[in-house]
Amino acid sequence: MIELYYWPTPNGWKISIALEEMDLPYEVKLVNIGKGEQFAPEFLKIAPNNRMPAIVDPDGPDGAPISVFESGAILQYLARKTGQLYGSGERDRVAVEEWLFWQMGGLGPMAGQAHHFLSYAPALDPPQDLPYAKDRYRTEVARLYGVMDKRLGEARYLAGDFYSIADIACYGWASLWERQEQTLDDKPNLARWLDELGARPAVMRGMAVASDARGNITDDKEAQKVLFRR
C-alpha cells in the first residue's frame, strides 16, 4: 500500500481524492499539524519542508520504494504511475500542467492567505484584524475564480474535455469559497464544475478521509501557536 501522510486540509484532500479516483490502495498516516507532528524528524526525512501531504510508495520506479513530497509533485507522480488523469497526449499534459501549476502558484497560496487573514488572524491573541490584508486576498481570490469561471465556460474541465489532476488540485480550495468570502452568483461555470466534482463518489470518499479530525483553528490557541509561531 501507498503510505499517505495526511491531514484533512485542501492540500491533503488533493491526494486522498486522487488515490480514490485512481483506485490505488493506501494507508493513512495522520500528521496532526495543530500538534506539530509535521516537525517530527521521521516525517522531515520524507517531507523536508515540514508540510503535508507526502507519500511513500513501496513500489516506486524500478520496483524500489520512493517518497514524494509537495502535493503537485505527488499528483504528477501518481498520474504517471497509473496512466490516469493526465490526458492522452503531450498537448493534454501541457494543459494539465498549466492549470496544476496555476493552482500551486496562485489559487492555493492566495486562498490560504485569505483563510489566514479573514478567519485566523482576527482570532489571535491579540487580534490581528487587518483590513488591507483581508481586502487584498479576498480580491485576489475573486480574480482567480473569475479566471476559472472563464476557462470553465470554454471547456468542461480545466485542462479541456477530460477530468484531470488539475481539477483535483483546485477542487478542495474552491470548495471553501464561502469561507473566502466569495460569491458564485456571477460565476455559473465555476458553480457547475463544483457541483459536478462534488457529486463524484471518489471525491466524496477522498474528502471524507479523517474528516472528524478537522478542528477549528480559530478556537484552538495551542494550534495557533504551532501553526503561526505565536
Secondary structure, DSSP 8 states (H G I E B T S, - for coil): -EEEEE-SSHHHHHHHHHHHHTT--EEEEE--GGGTGGG-HHHHTT-TTS-S-EEEESS-GGG--EEEESHHHHHHHHHHHHT-SS-SSHHHHHHHHHHHHHIIIIIHHHHHHHHIIIIIGGGSSS----HHHHHHHHHHHHHHHHHHHHHHHHSSBTTBSS--HHHHHHHHHHTTTTTTT---TT-HHHHHHHHHHHT-HHHHHHHHTTGGG---GGG-HHHHHHHH--
